[in-house]
């Protein structure tokens, strides 16, 4: 099995910064894509950033220029650096990954979520 563990959420004032981390563990052969999603209260889960194994990182328009996603391919860890946070960034942030396990079966997993609250 493959598991994702997120960390780094918390309370921050508007204009502040936070850095989220997502560590994948388990029987992983390769991780094709890691990504970040968020779900605000009473809203659907939306894409924040998708990080392919190679190629261009895809960002939601609402976070372009403020958020930076990255990956450590060796350690199967993803990061989301969030700068100039706004009230509307308040949400539970989820990490997502899919790839291939050592038994050659595909996996697709979600993290447990980490709460980011932007408030003055």
SEZA-188766 format. One record per atom (N, C-alpha, C): atom name; residue in three letters; x, y, z. Coordinates in nm, 3 decimals. Example, Ala and Ser with C-alpha at 12.3 -4.5 7.8 and 13.67 -1.06 7.14 Angstrom:
<atom atom="N" type="ALA" X="1.319" Y="-0.569" Z="0.780"/>
<atom atom="CA" type="ALA" X="1.230" Y="-0.450" Z="0.780"/>
<atom atom="C" type="ALA" X="1.320" Y="-0.330" Z="0.780"/>
<atom atom="N" type="SER" X="1.285" Y="-0.225" Z="0.708"/>
<atom atom="CA" type="SER" X="1.367" Y="-0.106" Z="0.714"/>
<atom atom="C" type="SER" X="1.290" Y="0.003" Z="0.787"/>
This chain:
<atom atom="N" type="UNK" X="0.083" Y="-0.120" Z="0.000"/>
<atom atom="CA" type="UNK" X="0.000" Y="0.000" Z="0.000"/>
<atom atom="C" type="UNK" X="0.087" Y="0.125" Z="0.000"/>
<atom atom="N" type="UNK" X="0.027" Y="0.231" Z="-0.047"/>
<atom atom="CA" type="UNK" X="0.095" Y="0.361" Z="-0.052"/>
<atom atom="C" type="UNK" X="0.016" Y="0.459" Z="0.032"/>
<atom atom="N" type="UNK" X="0.088" Y="0.540" Z="0.108"/>
<atom atom="CA" type="UNK" X="0.024" Y="0.639" Z="0.194"/>
<atom atom="C" type="UNK" X="0.086" Y="0.775" Z="0.171"/>
<atom atom="N" type="UNK" X="0.003" Y="0.878" Z="0.191"/>
<atom atom="CA" type="UNK" X="0.051" Y="1.016" Z="0.183"/>
<atom atom="C" type="UNK" X="0.029" Y="1.082" Z="0.319"/>
<atom atom="N" type="UNK" X="0.128" Y="1.153" Z="0.367"/>
<atom atom="CA" type="UNK" X="0.115" Y="1.226" Z="0.492"/>
<atom atom="C" type="UNK" X="0.150" Y="1.372" Z="0.466"/>
<atom atom="N" type="UNK" X="0.054" Y="1.459" Z="0.495"/>
<atom atom="CA" type="UNK" X="0.073" Y="1.602" Z="0.473"/>
<atom atom="C" type="UNK" X="0.108" Y="1.671" Z="0.604"/>
<atom atom="N" type="UNK" X="0.174" Y="1.784" Z="0.591"/>
<atom atom="CA" type="UNK" X="0.205" Y="1.867" Z="0.707"/>
<atom atom="C" type="UNK" X="0.223" Y="2.010" Z="0.662"/>
<atom atom="N" type="UNK" X="0.217" Y="2.102" Z="0.758"/>
<atom atom="CA" type="UNK" X="0.249" Y="2.241" Z="0.729"/>
<atom atom="C" type="UNK" X="0.133" Y="2.337" Z="0.732"/>
<atom atom="N" type="UNK" X="0.012" Y="2.288" Z="0.751"/>
<atom atom="CA" type="UNK" X="-0.102" Y="2.379" Z="0.757"/>
<atom atom="C" type="UNK" X="-0.103" Y="2.460" Z="0.886"/>
<atom atom="N" type="UNK" X="-0.195" Y="2.556" Z="0.892"/>
<atom atom="CA" type="UNK" X="-0.205" Y="2.637" Z="1.012"/>
<atom atom="C" type="UNK" X="-0.280" Y="2.765" Z="0.987"/>
<atom atom="N" type="UNK" X="-0.267" Y="2.856" Z="1.083"/>
<atom atom="CA" type="UNK" X="-0.334" Y="2.986" Z="1.078"/>
<atom atom="C" type="UNK" X="-0.232" Y="3.092" Z="1.037"/>
<atom atom="N" type="UNK" X="-0.270" Y="3.174" Z="0.941"/>
<atom atom="CA" type="UNK" X="-0.179" Y="3.278" Z="0.893"/>
<atom atom="C" type="UNK" X="-0.261" Y="3.402" Z="0.858"/>
<atom atom="N" type="UNK" X="-0.201" Y="3.517" Z="0.871"/>
<atom atom="CA" type="UNK" X="-0.269" Y="3.641" Z="0.836"/>
<atom atom="C" type="UNK" X="-0.265" Y="3.665" Z="0.686"/>
<atom atom="N" type="UNK" X="-0.358" Y="3.740" Z="0.633"/>
<atom atom="CA" type="UNK" X="-0.352" Y="3.774" Z="0.490"/>
<atom atom="C" type="UNK" X="-0.217" Y="3.836" Z="0.454"/>
<atom atom="N" type="UNK" X="-0.165" Y="3.792" Z="0.341"/>
<atom atom="CA" type="UNK" X="-0.033" Y="3.836" Z="0.297"/>
<atom atom="C" type="UNK" X="0.080" Y="3.749" Z="0.347"/>
<atom atom="N" type="UNK" X="0.050" Y="3.658" Z="0.436"/>
<atom atom="CA" type="UNK" X="0.152" Y="3.570" Z="0.492"/>
<atom atom="C" type="UNK" X="0.184" Y="3.451" Z="0.403"/>
<atom atom="N" type="UNK" X="0.269" Y="3.364" Z="0.454"/>
<atom atom="CA" type="UNK" X="0.316" Y="3.248" Z="0.378"/>
<atom atom="C" type="UNK" X="0.308" Y="3.122" Z="0.461"/>
<atom atom="N" type="UNK" X="0.290" Y="3.011" Z="0.392"/>
<atom atom="CA" type="UNK" X="0.296" Y="2.879" Z="0.451"/>
<atom atom="C" type="UNK" X="0.357" Y="2.784" Z="0.350"/>
<atom atom="N" type="UNK" X="0.417" Y="2.677" Z="0.401"/>
<atom atom="CA" type="UNK" X="0.472" Y="2.575" Z="0.314"/>
<atom atom="C" type="UNK" X="0.416" Y="2.440" Z="0.356"/>
<atom atom="N" type="UNK" X="0.349" Y="2.373" Z="0.262"/>
<atom atom="CA" type="UNK" X="0.295" Y="2.241" Z="0.286"/>
<atom atom="C" type="UNK" X="0.390" Y="2.136" Z="0.232"/>
<atom atom="N" type="UNK" X="0.392" Y="2.022" Z="0.301"/>
<atom atom="CA" type="UNK" X="0.472" Y="1.908" Z="0.256"/>
<atom atom="C" type="UNK" X="0.384" Y="1.785" Z="0.247"/>
<atom atom="N" type="UNK" X="0.420" Y="1.696" Z="0.157"/>
<atom atom="CA" type="UNK" X="0.346" Y="1.571" Z="0.138"/>
<atom atom="C" type="UNK" X="0.447" Y="1.460" Z="0.111"/>
<atom atom="N" type="UNK" X="0.455" Y="1.367" Z="0.203"/>
<atom atom="CA" type="UNK" X="0.550" Y="1.257" Z="0.190"/>
<atom atom="C" type="UNK" X="0.476" Y="1.129" Z="0.155"/>
<atom atom="N" type="UNK" X="0.519" Y="1.065" Z="0.046"/>
<atom atom="CA" type="UNK" X="0.462" Y="0.937" Z="0.005"/>
<atom atom="C" type="UNK" X="0.548" Y="0.825" Z="0.059"/>
<atom atom="N" type="UNK" X="0.484" Y="0.721" Z="0.109"/>
<atom atom="CA" type="UNK" X="0.558" Y="0.606" Z="0.160"/>
<atom atom="C" type="UNK" X="0.485" Y="0.478" Z="0.121"/>
<atom atom="N" type="UNK" X="0.561" Y="0.368" Z="0.124"/>
<atom atom="CA" type="UNK" X="0.503" Y="0.241" Z="0.087"/>
<atom atom="C" type="UNK" X="0.583" Y="0.178" Z="-0.024"/>
<atom atom="N" type="UNK" X="0.521" Y="0.080" Z="-0.087"/>
<atom atom="CA" type="UNK" X="0.589" Y="0.004" Z="-0.190"/>
<atom atom="C" type="UNK" X="0.574" Y="0.075" Z="-0.325"/>
<atom atom="N" type="UNK" X="0.655" Y="0.177" Z="-0.345"/>
<atom atom="CA" type="UNK" X="0.645" Y="0.261" Z="-0.464"/>
<atom atom="C" type="UNK" X="0.756" Y="0.228" Z="-0.561"/>
<atom atom="N" type="UNK" X="0.718" Y="0.198" Z="-0.684"/>
<atom atom="CA" type="UNK" X="0.817" Y="0.181" Z="-0.789"/>
<atom atom="C" type="UNK" X="0.842" Y="0.315" Z="-0.858"/>
<atom atom="N" type="UNK" X="0.733" Y="0.383" Z="-0.891"/>
<atom atom="CA" type="UNK" X="0.747" Y="0.515" Z="-0.952"/>
<atom atom="C" type="UNK" X="0.619" Y="0.595" Z="-0.924"/>
<atom atom="N" type="UNK" X="0.637" Y="0.724" Z="-0.915"/>
<atom atom="CA" type="UNK" X="0.522" Y="0.815" Z="-0.894"/>
<atom atom="C" type="UNK" X="0.508" Y="0.901" Z="-1.018"/>
<atom atom="N" type="UNK" X="0.399" Y="0.882" Z="-1.090"/>
<atom atom="CA" type="UNK" X="0.381" Y="0.956" Z="-1.214"/>
<atom atom="C" type="UNK" X="0.349" Y="1.103" Z="-1.188"/>
<atom atom="N" type="UNK" X="0.250" Y="1.124" Z="-1.104"/>
<atom atom="CA" type="UNK" X="0.203" Y="1.260" Z="-1.080"/>
<atom atom="C" type="UNK" X="0.174" Y="1.279" Z="-0.932"/>
<atom atom="N" type="UNK" X="0.214" Y="1.393" Z="-0.881"/>
<atom atom="CA" type="UNK" X="0.172" Y="1.436" Z="-0.748"/>
<atom atom="C" type="UNK" X="0.103" Y="1.571" Z="-0.763"/>
<atom atom="N" type="UNK" X="0.005" Y="1.594" Z="-0.681"/>
<atom atom="CA" type="UNK" X="-0.068" Y="1.719" Z="-0.695"/>
<atom atom="C" type="UNK" X="-0.128" Y="1.767" Z="-0.565"/>
<atom atom="N" type="UNK" X="-0.171" Y="1.890" Z="-0.568"/>
<atom atom="CA" type="UNK" X="-0.237" Y="1.953" Z="-0.454"/>
<atom atom="C" type="UNK" X="-0.377" Y="1.998" Z="-0.495"/>
<atom atom="N" type="UNK" X="-0.471" Y="1.971" Z="-0.407"/>
<atom atom="CA" type="UNK" X="-0.610" Y="2.012" Z="-0.425"/>
<atom atom="C" type="UNK" X="-0.655" Y="2.080" Z="-0.296"/>
<atom atom="N" type="UNK" X="-0.764" Y="2.153" Z="-0.304"/>
<atom atom="CA" type="UNK" X="-0.816" Y="2.213" Z="-0.183"/>
<atom atom="C" type="UNK" X="-0.968" Y="2.215" Z="-0.186"/>
<atom atom="N" type="UNK" X="-1.025" Y="2.213" Z="-0.066"/>
<atom atom="CA" type="UNK" X="-1.170" Y="2.214" Z="-0.053"/>
<atom atom="C" type="UNK" X="-1.208" Y="2.313" Z="0.055"/>
<atom atom="N" type="UNK" X="-1.274" Y="2.420" Z="0.012"/>
<atom atom="CA" type="UNK" X="-1.323" Y="2.521" Z="0.105"/>
<atom atom="C" type="UNK" X="-1.458" Y="2.474" Z="0.161"/>
<atom atom="N" type="UNK" X="-1.500" Y="2.531" Z="0.273"/>
<atom atom="CA" type="UNK" X="-1.628" Y="2.491" Z="0.333"/>
<atom atom="C" type="UNK" X="-1.743" Y="2.503" Z="0.234"/>
<atom atom="N" type="UNK" X="-1.820" Y="2.397" Z="0.224"/>
<atom atom="CA" type="UNK" X="-1.940" Y="2.392" Z="0.139"/>
<atom atom="C" type="UNK" X="-1.908" Y="2.408" Z="-0.010"/>
<atom atom="N" type="UNK" X="-1.786" Y="2.377" Z="-0.048"/>
<atom atom="CA" type="UNK" X="-1.749" Y="2.383" Z="-0.190"/>
<atom atom="C" type="UNK" X="-1.686" Y="2.251" Z="-0.232"/>
<atom atom="N" type="UNK" X="-1.675" Y="2.232" Z="-0.362"/>
<atom atom="CA" type="UNK" X="-1.614" Y="2.111" Z="-0.414"/>
<atom atom="C" type="UNK" X="-1.462" Y="2.119" Z="-0.405"/>
<atom atom="N" type="UNK" X="-1.400" Y="2.003" Z="-0.413"/>
<atom atom="CA" type="UNK" X="-1.254" Y="1.996" Z="-0.412"/>
<atom atom="C" type="UNK" X="-1.202" Y="2.042" Z="-0.548"/>
<atom atom="N" type="UNK" X="-1.110" Y="2.136" Z="-0.546"/>
<atom atom="CA" type="UNK" X="-1.056" Y="2.194" Z="-0.670"/>
<atom atom="C" type="UNK" X="-0.906" Y="2.173" Z="-0.680"/>
<atom atom="N" type="UNK" X="-0.859" Y="2.168" Z="-0.802"/>
<atom atom="CA" type="UNK" X="-0.716" Y="2.154" Z="-0.827"/>
<atom atom="C" type="UNK" X="-0.642" Y="2.282" Z="-0.789"/>
<atom atom="N" type="UNK" X="-0.528" Y="2.267" Z="-0.725"/>
<atom atom="CA" type="UNK" X="-0.440" Y="2.380" Z="-0.697"/>
<atom atom="C" type="UNK" X="-0.317" Y="2.375" Z="-0.789"/>
<atom atom="N" type="UNK" X="-0.250" Y="2.259" Z="-0.791"/>
<atom atom="CA" type="UNK" X="-0.133" Y="2.243" Z="-0.875"/>
<atom atom="C" type="UNK" X="-0.110" Y="2.095" Z="-0.899"/>
<atom atom="N" type="UNK" X="-0.070" Y="2.061" Z="-1.020"/>
<atom atom="CA" type="UNK" X="-0.036" Y="1.924" Z="-1.055"/>
<atom atom="C" type="UNK" X="0.108" Y="1.919" Z="-1.102"/>
<atom atom="N" type="UNK" X="0.185" Y="1.827" Z="-1.045"/>
<atom atom="CA" type="UNK" X="0.326" Y="1.817" Z="-1.074"/>
<atom atom="C" type="UNK" X="0.352" Y="1.684" Z="-1.145"/>
<atom atom="N" type="UNK" X="0.371" Y="1.684" Z="-1.274"/>
<atom atom="CA" type="UNK" X="0.399" Y="1.559" Z="-1.345"/>
<atom atom="C" type="UNK" X="0.541" Y="1.510" Z="-1.316"/>
<atom atom="N" type="UNK" X="0.570" Y="1.388" Z="-1.354"/>
<atom atom="CA" type="UNK" X="0.705" Y="1.336" Z="-1.334"/>
<atom atom="C" type="UNK" X="0.806" Y="1.414" Z="-1.417"/>
<atom atom="N" type="UNK" X="0.763" Y="1.463" Z="-1.528"/>
<atom atom="CA" type="UNK" X="0.843" Y="1.556" Z="-1.606"/>
<atom atom="C" type="UNK" X="0.748" Y="1.650" Z="-1.678"/>
<atom atom="N" type="UNK" X="0.794" Y="1.764" Z="-1.718"/>
<atom atom="CA" type="UNK" X="0.706" Y="1.856" Z="-1.785"/>
<atom atom="C" type="UNK" X="0.667" Y="1.974" Z="-1.699"/>
<atom atom="N" type="UNK" X="0.570" Y="2.047" Z="-1.748"/>
<atom atom="CA" type="UNK" X="0.531" Y="2.174" Z="-1.687"/>
<atom atom="C" type="UNK" X="0.431" Y="2.152" Z="-1.575"/>
<atom atom="N" type="UNK" X="0.451" Y="2.223" Z="-1.465"/>
<atom atom="CA" type="UNK" X="0.357" Y="2.218" Z="-1.355"/>
<atom atom="C" type="UNK" X="0.235" Y="2.300" Z="-1.392"/>
<atom atom="N" type="UNK" X="0.118" Y="2.246" Z="-1.366"/>
<atom atom="CA" type="UNK" X="-0.008" Y="2.312" Z="-1.399"/>
<atom atom="C" type="UNK" X="-0.069" Y="2.373" Z="-1.272"/>
<atom atom="N" type="UNK" X="-0.099" Y="2.503" Z="-1.276"/>
<atom atom="CA" type="UNK" X="-0.156" Y="2.572" Z="-1.161"/>
<atom atom="C" type="UNK" X="-0.298" Y="2.621" Z="-1.191"/>
<atom atom="N" type="UNK" X="-0.378" Y="2.628" Z="-1.086"/>
<atom atom="CA" type="UNK" X="-0.507" Y="2.695" Z="-1.098"/>
<atom atom="C" type="UNK" X="-0.482" Y="2.844" Z="-1.118"/>
<atom atom="N" type="UNK" X="-0.566" Y="2.909" Z="-1.196"/>
<atom atom="CA" type="UNK" X="-0.548" Y="3.052" Z="-1.224"/>
<atom atom="C" type="UNK" X="-0.546" Y="3.133" Z="-1.094"/>
<atom atom="N" type="UNK" X="-0.622" Y="3.092" Z="-0.997"/>
<atom atom="CA" type="UNK" X="-0.636" Y="3.169" Z="-0.874"/>
<atom atom="C" type="UNK" X="-0.509" Y="3.172" Z="-0.790"/>
<atom atom="N" type="UNK" X="-0.414" Y="3.082" Z="-0.817"/>
<atom atom="CA" type="UNK" X="-0.292" Y="3.076" Z="-0.735"/>
<atom atom="C" type="UNK" X="-0.166" Y="3.109" Z="-0.815"/>
<atom atom="N" type="UNK" X="-0.179" Y="3.127" Z="-0.944"/>
<atom atom="CA" type="UNK" X="-0.062" Y="3.157" Z="-1.027"/>
<atom atom="C" type="UNK" X="0.007" Y="3.283" Z="-0.979"/>
<atom atom="N" type="UNK" X="0.140" Y="3.275" Z="-0.969"/>
<atom atom="CA" type="UNK" X="0.218" Y="3.389" Z="-0.924"/>
<atom atom="C" type="UNK" X="0.230" Y="3.399" Z="-0.774"/>
<atom atom="N" type="UNK" X="0.151" Y="3.320" Z="-0.700"/>
<atom atom="CA" type="UNK" X="0.157" Y="3.324" Z="-0.553"/>
<atom atom="C" type="UNK" X="0.203" Y="3.189" Z="-0.495"/>
<atom atom="N" type="UNK" X="0.162" Y="3.080" Z="-0.556"/>
<atom atom="CA" type="UNK" X="0.196" Y="2.947" Z="-0.507"/>
<atom atom="C" type="UNK" X="0.301" Y="2.884" Z="-0.599"/>
<atom atom="N" type="UNK" X="0.389" Y="2.806" Z="-0.538"/>
<atom atom="CA" type="UNK" X="0.490" Y="2.732" Z="-0.614"/>
<atom atom="C" type="UNK" X="0.492" Y="2.588" Z="-0.566"/>
<atom atom="N" type="UNK" X="0.465" Y="2.497" Z="-0.659"/>
<atom atom="CA" type="UNK" X="0.468" Y="2.355" Z="-0.628"/>
<atom atom="C" type="UNK" X="0.601" Y="2.295" Z="-0.674"/>
<atom atom="N" type="UNK" X="0.647" Y="2.196" Z="-0.601"/>
<atom atom="CA" type="UNK" X="0.773" Y="2.130" Z="-0.638"/>
<atom atom="C" type="UNK" X="0.772" Y="1.987" Z="-0.588"/>
<atom atom="N" type="UNK" X="0.868" Y="1.909" Z="-0.638"/>
<atom atom="CA" type="UNK" X="0.878" Y="1.769" Z="-0.598"/>
<atom atom="C" type="UNK" X="1.022" Y="1.731" Z="-0.573"/>
<atom atom="N" type="UNK" X="1.041" Y="1.641" Z="-0.478"/>
<atom atom="CA" type="UNK" X="1.167" Y="1.570" Z="-0.459"/>
<atom atom="C" type="UNK" X="1.142" Y="1.430" Z="-0.511"/>
<atom atom="N" type="UNK" X="1.189" Y="1.403" Z="-0.633"/>
<atom atom="CA" type="UNK" X="1.157" Y="1.276" Z="-0.697"/>
<atom atom="C" type="UNK" X="1.223" Y="1.158" Z="-0.626"/>
<atom atom="N" type="UNK" X="1.337" Y="1.179" Z="-0.568"/>
<atom atom="CA" type="UNK" X="1.408" Y="1.070" Z="-0.502"/>
<atom atom="C" type="UNK" X="1.333" Y="1.025" Z="-0.378"/>
<atom atom="N" type="UNK" X="1.283" Y="1.122" Z="-0.302"/>
<atom atom="CA" type="UNK" X="1.216" Y="1.091" Z="-0.175"/>
<atom atom="C" type="UNK" X="1.064" Y="1.089" Z="-0.185"/>
<atom atom="N" type="UNK" X="1.011" Y="1.102" Z="-0.307"/>
<atom atom="CA" type="UNK" X="0.865" Y="1.099" Z="-0.328"/>
<atom atom="C" type="UNK" X="0.794" Y="1.197" Z="-0.235"/>
<atom atom="N" type="UNK" X="0.842" Y="1.318" Z="-0.234"/>
<atom atom="CA" type="UNK" X="0.784" Y="1.423" Z="-0.151"/>
<atom atom="C" type="UNK" X="0.745" Y="1.541" Z="-0.239"/>
<atom atom="N" type="UNK" X="0.630" Y="1.598" Z="-0.210"/>
<atom atom="CA" type="UNK" X="0.583" Y="1.717" Z="-0.281"/>
<atom atom="C" type="UNK" X="0.571" Y="1.832" Z="-0.183"/>
<atom atom="N" type="UNK" X="0.588" Y="1.952" Z="-0.236"/>
<atom atom="CA" type="UNK" X="0.580" Y="2.072" Z="-0.155"/>
<atom atom="C" type="UNK" X="0.488" Y="2.174" Z="-0.222"/>
<atom atom="N" type="UNK" X="0.429" Y="2.258" Z="-0.141"/>
<atom atom="CA" type="UNK" X="0.351" Y="2.369" Z="-0.194"/>
<atom atom="C" type="UNK" X="0.386" Y="2.493" Z="-0.112"/>
<atom atom="N" type="UNK" X="0.462" Y="2.582" Z="-0.173"/>
<atom atom="CA" type="UNK" X="0.496" Y="2.708" Z="-0.111"/>
<atom atom="C" type="UNK" X="0.387" Y="2.809" Z="-0.144"/>
<atom atom="N" type="UNK" X="0.324" Y="2.861" Z="-0.041"/>
<atom atom="CA" type="UNK" X="0.212" Y="2.953" Z="-0.061"/>
<atom atom="C" type="UNK" X="0.248" Y="3.090" Z="-0.006"/>
<atom atom="N" type="UNK" X="0.255" Y="3.188" Z="-0.095"/>
<atom atom="CA" type="UNK" X="0.289" Y="3.324" Z="-0.057"/>
<atom atom="C" type="UNK" X="0.171" Y="3.417" Z="-0.082"/>
<atom atom="N" type="UNK" X="0.175" Y="3.533" Z="-0.018"/>
<atom atom="CA" type="UNK" X="0.069" Y="3.633" Z="-0.035"/>
<atom atom="C" type="UNK" X="-0.069" Y="3.570" Z="-0.021"/>
<atom atom="N" type="UNK" X="-0.087" Y="3.497" Z="0.087"/>
<atom atom="CA" type="UNK" X="-0.213" Y="3.426" Z="0.108"/>
<atom atom="C" type="UNK" X="-0.330" Y="3.522" Z="0.125"/>
<atom atom="N" type="UNK" X="-0.443" Y="3.479" Z="0.073"/>
<atom atom="CA" type="UNK" X="-0.565" Y="3.560" Z="0.077"/>
<atom atom="C" type="UNK" X="-0.671" Y="3.487" Z="0.158"/>
<atom atom="N" type="UNK" X="-0.772" Y="3.561" Z="0.201"/>
<atom atom="CA" type="UNK" X="-0.880" Y="3.501" Z="0.279"/>
<atom atom="C" type="UNK" X="-0.942" Y="3.383" Z="0.205"/>
<atom atom="N" type="UNK" X="-0.955" Y="3.398" Z="0.073"/>
<atom atom="CA" type="UNK" X="-1.019" Y="3.294" Z="-0.006"/>
<atom atom="C" type="UNK" X="-0.934" Y="3.169" Z="-0.026"/>
<atom atom="N" type="UNK" X="-0.811" Y="3.171" Z="0.024"/>
<atom atom="CA" type="UNK" X="-0.727" Y="3.051" Z="0.020"/>
<atom atom="C" type="UNK" X="-0.757" Y="2.957" Z="0.136"/>
<atom atom="N" type="UNK" X="-0.842" Y="3.001" Z="0.228"/>
<atom atom="CA" type="UNK" X="-0.879" Y="2.916" Z="0.340"/>
<atom atom="C" type="UNK" X="-0.948" Y="2.790" Z="0.291"/>
<atom atom="N" type="UNK" X="-0.893" Y="2.675" Z="0.329"/>
<atom atom="CA" type="UNK" X="-0.946" Y="2.546" Z="0.282"/>
<atom atom="C" type="UNK" X="-0.866" Y="2.433" Z="0.347"/>
<atom atom="N" type="UNK" X="-0.919" Y="2.313" Z="0.331"/>
<atom atom="CA" type="UNK" X="-0.841" Y="2.194" Z="0.362"/>
<atom atom="C" type="UNK" X="-0.765" Y="2.157" Z="0.234"/>
<atom atom="N" type="UNK" X="-0.636" Y="2.144" Z="0.246"/>
<atom atom="CA" type="UNK" X="-0.550" Y="2.113" Z="0.131"/>
<atom atom="C" type="UNK" X="-0.515" Y="1.964" Z="0.134"/>
<atom atom="N" type="UNK" X="-0.535" Y="1.901" Z="0.019"/>
<atom atom="CA" type="UNK" X="-0.512" Y="1.758" Z="0.006"/>
<atom atom="C" type="UNK" X="-0.400" Y="1.733" Z="-0.095"/>
<atom atom="N" type="UNK" X="-0.318" Y="1.636" Z="-0.062"/>
<atom atom="CA" type="UNK" X="-0.217" Y="1.589" Z="-0.154"/>
<atom atom="C" type="UNK" X="-0.272" Y="1.467" Z="-0.227"/>
<atom atom="N" type="UNK" X="-0.233" Y="1.451" Z="-0.352"/>
<atom atom="CA" type="UNK" X="-0.280" Y="1.339" Z="-0.434"/>
<atom atom="C" type="UNK" X="-0.161" Y="1.284" Z="-0.513"/>
<atom atom="N" type="UNK" X="-0.160" Y="1.154" Z="-0.532"/>
<atom atom="CA" type="UNK" X="-0.052" Y="1.093" Z="-0.610"/>
<atom atom="C" type="UNK" X="-0.103" Y="0.968" Z="-0.680"/>
<atom atom="N" type="UNK" X="-0.049" Y="0.944" Z="-0.797"/>
<atom atom="CA" type="UNK" X="-0.071" Y="0.814" Z="-0.859"/>
<atom atom="C" type="UNK" X="0.056" Y="0.768" Z="-0.929"/>
<atom atom="N" type="UNK" X="0.069" Y="0.637" Z="-0.936"/>
<atom atom="CA" type="UNK" X="0.189" Y="0.581" Z="-0.995"/>
<atom atom="C" type="UNK" X="0.183" Y="0.431" Z="-0.999"/>
<atom atom="N" type="UNK" X="0.298" Y="0.368" Z="-0.986"/>
<atom atom="CA" type="UNK" X="0.311" Y="0.222" Z="-0.996"/>
<atom atom="C" type="UNK" X="0.377" Y="0.169" Z="-0.869"/>
<atom atom="N" type="UNK" X="0.318" Y="0.063" Z="-0.813"/>
<atom atom="CA" type="UNK" X="0.378" Y="-0.002" Z="-0.696"/>
<atom atom="C" type="UNK" X="0.485" Y="-0.102" Z="-0.742"/>
<atom atom="N" type="UNK" X="0.560" Y="-0.153" Z="-0.646"/>
<atom atom="CA" type="UNK" X="0.664" Y="-0.251" Z="-0.678"/>
<atom atom="C" type="UNK" X="0.607" Y="-0.380" Z="-0.733"/>
<atom atom="N" type="UNK" X="0.481" Y="-0.411" Z="-0.700"/>
<atom atom="CA" type="UNK" X="0.416" Y="-0.531" Z="-0.756"/>
<atom atom="C" type="UNK" X="0.357" Y="-0.502" Z="-0.893"/>
<atom atom="N" type="UNK" X="0.388" Y="-0.387" Z="-0.949"/>
<atom atom="CA" type="UNK" X="0.348" Y="-0.341" Z="-1.083"/>
<atom atom="C" type="UNK" X="0.200" Y="-0.304" Z="-1.091"/>
<atom atom="N" type="UNK" X="0.134" Y="-0.292" Z="-0.979"/>
<atom atom="CA" type="UNK" X="-0.003" Y="-0.245" Z="-0.978"/>
<atom atom="C" type="UNK" X="-0.005" Y="-0.094" Z="-0.965"/>
<atom atom="N" type="UNK" X="-0.102" Y="-0.032" Z="-1.030"/>
<atom atom="CA" type="UNK" X="-0.117" Y="0.112" Z="-1.019"/>
<atom atom="C" type="UNK" X="-0.169" Y="0.150" Z="-0.880"/>
<atom atom="N" type="UNK" X="-0.137" Y="0.267" Z="-0.836"/>
<atom atom="CA" type="UNK" X="-0.195" Y="0.320" Z="-0.714"/>
<atom atom="C" type="UNK" X="-0.243" Y="0.463" Z="-0.738"/>
<atom atom="N" type="UNK" X="-0.344" Y="0.500" Z="-0.663"/>
<atom atom="CA" type="UNK" X="-0.393" Y="0.637" Z="-0.660"/>
<atom atom="C" type="UNK" X="-0.437" Y="0.664" Z="-0.516"/>
<atom atom="N" type="UNK" X="-0.376" Y="0.762" Z="-0.452"/>
<atom atom="CA" type="UNK" X="-0.401" Y="0.785" Z="-0.311"/>
<atom atom="C" type="UNK" X="-0.419" Y="0.933" Z="-0.282"/>
<atom atom="N" type="UNK" X="-0.491" Y="0.960" Z="-0.174"/>
<atom atom="CA" type="UNK" X="-0.510" Y="1.095" Z="-0.122"/>
<atom atom="C" type="UNK" X="-0.453" Y="1.102" Z="0.020"/>
<atom atom="N" type="UNK" X="-0.402" Y="1.217" Z="0.054"/>
<atom atom="CA" type="UNK" X="-0.362" Y="1.240" Z="0.191"/>
<atom atom="C" type="UNK" X="-0.483" Y="1.271" Z="0.278"/>
<atom atom="N" type="UNK" X="-0.458" Y="1.286" Z="0.407"/>
<atom atom="CA" type="UNK" X="-0.567" Y="1.309" Z="0.502"/>
<atom atom="C" type="UNK" X="-0.614" Y="1.453" Z="0.503"/>
<atom atom="N" type="UNK" X="-0.537" Y="1.541" Z="0.444"/>
<atom atom="CA" type="UNK" X="-0.574" Y="1.682" Z="0.439"/>
<atom atom="C" type="UNK" X="-0.511" Y="1.761" Z="0.551"/>
<atom atom="N" type="UNK" X="-0.478" Y="1.886" Z="0.522"/>
<atom atom="CA" type="UNK" X="-0.426" Y="1.975" Z="0.623"/>
<atom atom="C" type="UNK" X="-0.496" Y="2.110" Z="0.609"/>
<atom atom="N" type="UNK" X="-0.541" Y="2.165" Z="0.720"/>
<atom atom="CA" type="UNK" X="-0.621" Y="2.287" Z="0.719"/>
<atom atom="C" type="UNK" X="-0.533" Y="2.411" Z="0.712"/>
<atom atom="N" type="UNK" X="-0.565" Y="2.497" Z="0.617"/>
<atom atom="CA" type="UNK" X="-0.501" Y="2.627" Z="0.605"/>
<atom atom="C" type="UNK" X="-0.608" Y="2.733" Z="0.629"/>
<atom atom="N" type="UNK" X="-0.587" Y="2.815" Z="0.729"/>
<atom atom="CA" type="UNK" X="-0.682" Y="2.921" Z="0.761"/>
<atom atom="C" type="UNK" X="-0.613" Y="3.055" Z="0.747"/>
<atom atom="N" type="UNK" X="-0.668" Y="3.139" Z="0.661"/>
<atom atom="CA" type="UNK" X="-0.615" Y="3.274" Z="0.642"/>
<atom atom="C" type="UNK" X="-0.714" Y="3.371" Z="0.706"/>
<atom atom="N" type="UNK" X="-0.668" Y="3.439" Z="0.809"/>
<atom atom="CA" type="UNK" X="-0.759" Y="3.525" Z="0.884"/>
<atom atom="C" type="UNK" X="-0.680" Y="3.636" Z="0.954"/>
<atom atom="N" type="UNK" X="-0.741" Y="3.752" Z="0.963"/>
<atom atom="CA" type="UNK" X="-0.677" Y="3.862" Z="1.034"/>
<atom atom="C" type="UNK" X="-0.725" Y="3.865" Z="1.181"/>
